[in-house]
Amino acid sequence: MQTGSVTTPFGRRPATLALVKRQIETSKIRPGKTADKWKVFRDASEARELLGLQDRSLAVLDALLSFHPDNELRQDAQLVVFPSNAQLTLRAHGIAGATLRRHLALLVDAGLIVRKDSPNGKRYPRKDKAGTIDSAFGFDLSPLLMRTDELAMMAQQVVADRFALRRAKQDLTICRRDVRKLISAAIEEGASGNWGNIEAIYIGLVGRIPRSPTISDVKSILDEMELLLQEVVNILEMQQKPENNGTNGDHNEHHLQTSNTESTNELEPRFRNAQGAKAVDDDRPKREPIRVFPLGMVIRACPEIAAYGPGGTIGSWREMLSAAVTVRSMLGVSPSAYQEACEVMGPENAATAIACILERSGHINSPGGYLRDLTRKAARGEFSLGPALMALLRVDGDSNRRTG
């Protein structure tokens, strides 16, 4: 909000509330505070993206700091530098005048320097009778001293984020290689399975990697790539144990039925065989708690639930949970059944299960009983949403290819 042109200790110039507030804050620097100006500069350089600065902005800041005679910025010292544009241009490696003014403005907007203008707009020192600088008009470096700790924390965060992004990229690269090698080996050796569909999912995941990905981009794709790797391994392990295929009808349910891409039974739990006996071995090791899958992946696998979000879209887990409650009521699932699912699976996984049921509602006679069955299996560690989501993603991929 602009308040007009005012006469202040910093000169006659258009003032804003933010600028005035910044001027006041610089007068409250802790007495005796000091900082190495080049250490502060390095921290600002690391945090340049968070500050909205460019490399040229840093070159101008470097030039301004070079006009401060001491290596330390001190609260009790004169922190205003007053170089001419010609001097700044020279020390900023020949930067053009218009470019210099633009990056000076960026430094002011970022809160790293403050203009202290003279009545005539010139930059110069005012000296006392002894020749000592009493005051000066130019660029005040006090904000750098005031924000020393903040800039250091911002720099540390940038370094930590950069390390996390590099690690996530490495993990994704390794996972990609593993999936690619397994798919290629399975195809070359003639292993049974719908490897064309699985390879299409893999290619789709790789194609979604942006040229300059963020940490959230990489983690989201990594989650799905790890799920695909797990599924490929499961398919190959099943083929290494042929004796289990004919004796345990439930065992295959924990893996994708890749030989039939139109199958709708991947999500349907089967607790008893034809004779009514329990099909699950009580001595089988329990599975780990159900993981929460990325929201983007859930929406791609179960797009129908998006219609029940605000404005026909779902952009957060909060919106997803709200949509799941609406769909739960529409499907006739009782509040108690859904509450039990939330307690056993967690709210996000319960909402994901509802989304999966909605996607297959035409093949499910009793959604409420269906959800209770899933909840009981989840309580025993015998159910995972991963294969269900992968099956729905695969079916969606098949549909796109048929209609494309």
C-alpha positions as CSV (number, residue, x, y, z in Angstrom):
1,M,0.0,0.0,0.0
2,Q,1.6,3.3,-1.1
3,T,1.3,6.2,1.4
4,G,2.7,8.9,-0.9
5,S,5.9,10.9,-1.0
6,V,7.1,11.7,2.5
7,T,10.2,13.4,3.9
8,T,12.0,11.0,6.3
9,P,15.5,10.5,7.7
10,F,16.0,8.4,4.5
11,G,15.2,11.2,2.1
12,R,12.2,12.3,0.1
13,R,10.8,9.3,-1.8
14,P,7.7,7.2,-2.3
15,A,7.2,5.3,1.0
16,T,5.4,2.0,1.6
17,L,4.3,0.5,4.9
18,A,6.7,-2.4,4.4
19,L,9.6,0.0,3.8
20,V,8.8,2.1,6.9
21,K,8.5,-1.0,9.0
22,R,11.9,-2.3,7.7
23,Q,13.5,1.1,8.6
24,I,12.1,0.9,12.1
25,E,13.4,-2.7,12.6
26,T,16.9,-1.8,11.6
27,S,17.1,0.6,14.5
28,K,16.4,-2.3,16.9
29,I,19.5,-4.4,16.2
30,R,20.9,-5.9,19.4
31,P,23.6,-3.7,20.9
32,G,27.1,-5.0,20.3
33,K,26.0,-7.4,17.5
34,T,28.6,-8.2,14.9
35,A,28.9,-10.4,11.9
36,D,31.4,-11.3,9.2
37,K,30.1,-9.6,6.1
38,W,31.4,-12.3,3.8
39,K,29.8,-15.0,5.9
40,V,26.5,-13.2,5.7
41,F,27.0,-12.8,1.9
42,R,27.6,-16.5,1.5
43,D,24.4,-17.3,3.4
44,A,22.4,-14.8,1.3
45,S,23.9,-16.5,-1.8
46,E,22.8,-19.9,-0.7
47,A,19.3,-18.6,0.1
48,R,19.0,-16.5,-3.1
49,E,16.0,-18.5,-4.5
50,L,14.1,-18.1,-1.2
51,L,14.9,-14.4,-1.3
52,G,13.8,-14.0,-4.9
53,L,17.3,-13.0,-6.0
54,Q,19.3,-13.7,-9.2
55,D,23.0,-14.1,-9.8
56,R,23.3,-10.5,-10.9
57,S,21.6,-9.4,-7.7
58,L,24.4,-11.1,-5.7
59,A,27.0,-9.5,-7.9
60,V,25.6,-6.1,-6.9
61,L,25.4,-7.0,-3.2
62,D,29.0,-8.2,-3.4
63,A,30.0,-4.8,-4.9
64,L,28.1,-2.9,-2.2
65,L,29.8,-4.9,0.6
66,S,33.2,-4.2,-1.0
67,F,32.7,-0.5,-0.3
68,H,32.3,-1.2,3.5
69,P,35.9,-0.8,4.8
70,D,35.7,-3.4,7.5
71,N,35.2,-7.2,7.2
72,E,32.8,-7.0,10.1
73,L,29.3,-5.5,10.2
74,R,28.9,-3.9,13.7
75,Q,25.9,-2.5,15.3
76,D,27.8,0.5,16.6
77,A,29.5,1.3,13.2
78,Q,28.6,3.3,10.2
79,L,26.9,0.8,7.8
80,V,25.9,3.1,5.0
81,V,27.9,2.9,1.8
82,F,27.7,5.6,-0.8
83,P,29.3,4.5,-4.1
84,S,28.2,6.2,-7.4
85,N,26.5,4.1,-10.1
86,A,29.7,4.3,-12.1
87,Q,31.7,2.8,-9.2
88,L,29.1,0.1,-8.6
89,T,29.0,-0.7,-12.3
90,L,32.8,-1.2,-12.3
91,R,32.9,-3.5,-9.3
92,A,29.8,-5.4,-10.5
93,H,31.7,-6.5,-13.6
94,G,30.4,-3.9,-16.0
95,I,26.7,-4.4,-15.3
96,A,24.5,-2.0,-17.4
97,G,22.9,1.0,-15.7
98,A,19.3,-0.2,-16.1
99,T,20.2,-3.7,-14.9
100,L,22.1,-2.2,-11.9
101,R,19.0,-0.2,-10.9
102,R,16.7,-3.2,-11.3
103,H,18.9,-5.5,-9.1
104,L,19.3,-2.7,-6.5
105,A,15.5,-2.7,-6.3
106,L,15.5,-6.4,-5.9
107,L,17.9,-6.2,-3.0
108,V,15.7,-3.6,-1.3
109,D,12.6,-5.7,-1.9
110,A,14.3,-8.8,-0.4
111,G,15.0,-6.8,2.7
112,L,18.8,-7.0,2.5
113,I,19.6,-3.3,2.1
114,V,17.7,0.0,2.6
115,R,18.0,3.2,0.7
116,K,19.0,6.2,2.7
117,D,18.5,9.0,0.3
118,S,19.7,12.6,0.7
119,P,17.4,15.6,0.1
120,N,18.8,15.9,-3.4
121,G,19.0,12.2,-4.1
122,K,22.8,12.1,-4.2
123,R,25.0,9.6,-2.3
124,Y,27.6,11.1,-0.1
125,P,29.0,11.2,3.5
126,R,28.6,14.0,5.9
127,K,31.6,14.7,8.0
128,D,32.2,16.5,11.3
129,K,34.9,19.1,11.9
130,A,37.5,16.4,12.7
131,G,36.9,14.8,9.3
132,T,35.1,11.8,10.7
133,I,32.0,10.6,8.9
134,D,29.0,11.7,11.0
135,S,26.3,10.3,8.7
136,A,26.0,9.2,5.1
137,F,23.4,8.9,2.4
138,G,23.4,5.8,0.1
139,F,22.7,2.2,0.9
140,D,22.3,1.0,4.5
141,L,23.6,-2.5,5.1
142,S,22.0,-2.7,8.5
143,P,19.3,-5.3,7.4
144,L,22.1,-7.8,6.6
145,L,23.3,-7.5,10.2
146,M,19.8,-7.6,11.6
147,R,19.0,-10.8,9.6
148,T,22.3,-12.6,10.2
149,D,20.7,-15.6,12.1
150,E,17.7,-15.8,9.8
151,L,19.9,-15.9,6.6
152,A,22.1,-18.6,8.2
153,M,19.0,-20.7,8.9
154,M,17.7,-20.2,5.4
155,A,21.0,-21.2,3.9
156,Q,21.1,-24.4,6.1
157,Q,17.5,-25.2,4.9
158,V,18.5,-24.8,1.3
159,V,21.5,-27.0,1.7
160,A,19.4,-29.7,3.5
161,D,16.7,-29.5,0.8
162,R,19.4,-29.8,-1.9
163,F,20.8,-32.9,-0.2
164,A,17.4,-34.5,0.2
165,L,16.6,-33.8,-3.5
166,R,19.9,-35.3,-4.6
167,R,19.3,-38.4,-2.4
168,A,15.8,-38.8,-3.7
169,K,17.0,-38.5,-7.3
170,Q,19.6,-41.2,-6.6
171,D,17.0,-43.5,-5.1
172,L,14.7,-43.0,-8.0
173,T,17.5,-43.7,-10.5
174,I,18.4,-47.0,-8.7
175,C,14.7,-48.0,-8.6
176,R,14.2,-47.2,-12.3
177,R,17.2,-49.3,-13.2
178,D,15.9,-52.2,-11.1
179,V,12.5,-52.1,-12.7
180,R,13.9,-51.8,-16.2
181,K,16.3,-54.7,-15.7
182,L,13.6,-57.0,-14.3
183,I,11.1,-56.2,-17.0
184,S,13.7,-56.8,-19.7
185,A,14.8,-60.0,-18.1
186,A,11.2,-61.3,-17.8
187,I,10.5,-60.5,-21.4
188,E,13.7,-62.1,-22.7
189,E,13.2,-65.3,-20.6
190,G,9.5,-65.6,-21.6
191,A,8.1,-65.3,-18.1
192,S,4.3,-65.3,-18.0
193,G,2.6,-62.0,-17.2
194,N,1.3,-59.0,-19.0
195,W,4.6,-57.3,-19.3
196,G,3.4,-54.9,-22.0
197,N,1.0,-53.3,-19.6
198,I,3.6,-53.2,-16.8
199,E,6.2,-51.6,-19.2
200,A,3.6,-49.0,-20.2
201,I,3.1,-48.1,-16.6
202,Y,6.9,-47.8,-16.2
203,I,7.2,-45.6,-19.3
204,G,4.4,-43.4,-18.0
205,L,6.1,-42.9,-14.7
206,V,9.4,-42.0,-16.3
207,G,7.6,-39.6,-18.7
208,R,6.2,-37.7,-15.7
209,I,9.6,-36.8,-14.3
210,P,10.0,-33.0,-14.9
211,R,13.2,-31.6,-16.3
212,S,13.8,-29.7,-13.1
213,P,11.9,-31.7,-10.5
214,T,11.1,-30.6,-6.9
215,I,11.6,-32.9,-3.9
216,S,7.8,-33.5,-3.9
217,D,7.8,-34.5,-7.6
218,V,10.6,-37.0,-7.1
219,K,9.2,-38.5,-3.9
220,S,5.7,-38.9,-5.5
221,I,7.2,-40.7,-8.5
222,L,9.6,-42.7,-6.4
223,D,6.7,-44.0,-4.3
224,E,4.9,-45.3,-7.4
225,M,8.1,-46.7,-8.9
226,E,8.8,-48.6,-5.7
227,L,5.3,-50.0,-5.8
228,L,5.8,-51.1,-9.4
229,L,9.1,-52.7,-8.5
230,Q,7.4,-54.6,-5.6
231,E,4.7,-55.8,-8.0
232,V,7.2,-57.0,-10.6
233,V,9.2,-58.9,-7.9
234,N,5.9,-60.4,-6.6
235,I,5.0,-61.7,-10.0
236,L,8.4,-63.3,-10.6
237,E,8.4,-64.8,-7.1
238,M,5.0,-66.4,-7.7
239,Q,6.4,-68.1,-10.8
240,Q,9.3,-69.5,-8.8
241,K,6.8,-71.3,-6.4
242,P,4.5,-73.1,-8.8
243,E,3.5,-75.5,-6.0
244,N,1.7,-72.7,-4.2
245,N,-0.4,-71.7,-7.2
246,G,-2.7,-74.8,-7.1
247,T,-2.9,-75.2,-3.3
248,N,-3.5,-71.7,-2.0
249,G,-6.2,-69.8,-3.8
250,D,-5.8,-66.8,-1.5
251,H,-2.1,-66.4,-2.1
252,N,-2.5,-64.9,-5.5
253,E,-4.8,-62.2,-4.2
254,H,-1.9,-60.3,-2.7
255,H,-0.5,-59.8,-6.2
256,L,-1.8,-58.3,-9.4
257,Q,-3.6,-60.7,-11.8
258,T,-1.5,-59.5,-14.8
259,S,-2.8,-62.2,-17.1
260,N,-6.3,-60.6,-17.0
261,T,-6.2,-56.9,-17.2
262,E,-10.0,-56.6,-16.9
263,S,-10.1,-58.5,-13.7
264,T,-12.2,-56.8,-11.0
265,N,-11.3,-59.2,-8.1
266,E,-7.9,-57.8,-7.0
267,L,-9.7,-55.8,-4.3
268,E,-12.2,-58.5,-3.3
269,P,-11.1,-60.5,-0.2
270,R,-11.8,-64.2,-0.2
271,F,-11.8,-65.6,3.3
272,R,-13.0,-69.2,2.6
273,N,-12.5,-71.7,-0.1
274,A,-15.3,-73.7,-1.8
275,Q,-15.5,-76.1,1.2
276,G,-16.0,-73.2,3.7
277,A,-12.6,-73.8,5.3
278,K,-10.3,-70.8,6.1
279,A,-8.1,-70.2,3.1
280,V,-5.6,-68.1,5.0
281,D,-2.8,-69.9,7.0
282,D,-2.9,-68.6,10.5
283,D,0.9,-69.2,10.8
284,R,1.7,-66.9,7.8
285,P,3.7,-63.9,8.9
286,K,1.6,-60.7,9.3
287,R,2.1,-57.9,6.8
288,E,3.4,-54.5,7.8
289,P,0.9,-51.8,8.6
290,I,-0.8,-50.4,5.5
291,R,1.2,-47.5,4.0
292,V,-0.4,-44.3,2.9
293,F,0.0,-43.8,-0.9
294,P,0.5,-40.5,-2.6
295,L,-2.8,-38.6,-3.1
296,G,-1.9,-38.0,-6.8
297,M,-1.5,-41.7,-7.4
298,V,-4.9,-42.5,-5.6
299,I,-6.7,-39.9,-7.8
300,R,-5.2,-41.4,-11.0
301,A,-6.2,-44.9,-10.0
302,C,-9.7,-43.8,-8.8
303,P,-10.6,-40.7,-10.8
304,E,-14.4,-41.0,-10.1
305,I,-14.1,-39.8,-6.6
306,A,-12.8,-36.4,-7.8
307,A,-16.3,-35.5,-8.8
308,Y,-17.3,-35.4,-5.1
309,G,-14.6,-32.9,-4.2
310,P,-15.1,-29.1,-4.1
311,G,-15.5,-27.9,-7.7
312,G,-15.2,-31.4,-9.0
313,T,-11.5,-31.7,-8.0
314,I,-9.5,-33.0,-5.1
315,G,-6.3,-31.2,-4.2
316,S,-5.6,-32.3,-0.6
317,W,-6.1,-35.2,1.8
318,R,-8.6,-33.0,3.7
319,E,-10.7,-32.7,0.5
320,M,-10.3,-36.4,-0.1
321,L,-11.5,-37.4,3.4
322,S,-14.5,-35.1,3.0
323,A,-15.3,-36.6,-0.4
324,A,-15.0,-40.2,1.0
325,V,-17.6,-39.4,3.6
326,T,-20.0,-38.2,0.9
327,V,-19.3,-41.3,-1.2
328,R,-19.6,-43.6,1.8
329,S,-23.2,-42.3,2.4
330,M,-24.0,-42.6,-1.3
331,L,-22.8,-46.2,-1.4
332,G,-24.9,-47.2,1.6
333,V,-21.8,-47.9,3.8
334,S,-22.8,-47.5,7.5
335,P,-21.0,-44.9,9.6
336,S,-19.9,-47.7,12.0
337,A,-18.3,-49.7,9.1
338,Y,-16.4,-46.6,7.9
339,Q,-15.4,-45.6,11.4
340,E,-14.0,-49.1,12.0
341,A,-12.1,-48.9,8.7
342,C,-10.6,-45.5,9.8
343,E,-9.5,-46.9,13.1
344,V,-7.8,-50.0,11.6
345,M,-6.4,-48.6,8.3
346,G,-6.1,-44.9,9.2
347,P,-8.3,-42.2,7.7
348,E,-6.3,-41.8,4.5
349,N,-6.3,-45.5,3.7
350,A,-10.0,-45.8,4.6
351,A,-10.8,-43.0,2.2
352,T,-8.6,-44.7,-0.5
353,A,-10.6,-48.0,0.1
354,I,-13.8,-46.1,-0.4
355,A,-12.4,-44.6,-3.6
356,C,-11.5,-48.1,-4.9
357,I,-14.9,-49.4,-4.0
358,L,-16.5,-46.5,-5.9
359,E,-14.4,-47.3,-8.9
360,R,-15.6,-50.9,-8.9
361,S,-19.1,-50.3,-7.5
362,G,-20.7,-51.9,-10.6
363,H,-19.1,-55.2,-9.6
364,I,-19.7,-55.1,-5.8
365,N,-23.1,-56.2,-4.4
366,S,-22.7,-54.9,-0.9
367,P,-20.2,-52.0,-0.4
368,G,-20.7,-52.0,3.3
369,G,-20.0,-55.7,3.8
370,Y,-17.2,-55.4,1.3
371,L,-15.5,-52.6,3.4
372,R,-16.0,-54.6,6.6
373,D,-14.2,-57.6,5.0
374,L,-11.3,-55.4,3.9
375,T,-11.1,-54.0,7.4
376,R,-11.0,-57.4,9.0
377,K,-8.2,-58.5,6.6
378,A,-6.3,-55.3,7.3
379,A,-6.6,-55.9,11.0
380,R,-4.9,-59.2,10.5
381,G,-2.2,-57.7,8.3
382,E,-3.5,-59.7,5.3
383,F,-4.6,-56.9,3.0
384,S,-2.6,-54.2,1.1
385,L,-4.0,-51.3,-1.0
386,G,-1.0,-51.4,-3.2
387,P,-2.0,-54.2,-5.6
388,A,-5.6,-52.8,-5.8
389,L,-4.3,-49.4,-6.8
390,M,-1.8,-50.9,-9.3
391,A,-4.7,-53.0,-10.8
392,L,-6.8,-49.9,-11.2
393,L,-4.0,-47.9,-12.7
394,R,-3.4,-50.8,-15.2
395,V,-7.0,-51.0,-16.2
396,D,-7.1,-47.2,-16.6
397,G,-4.0,-47.5,-18.9
398,D,-5.7,-50.2,-20.9
399,S,-8.8,-48.0,-21.4
400,N,-6.7,-45.0,-22.5
401,R,-4.9,-47.1,-25.1
402,R,-8.2,-48.5,-26.4
403,T,-9.8,-45.1,-26.7
404,G,-6.7,-43.3,-27.9
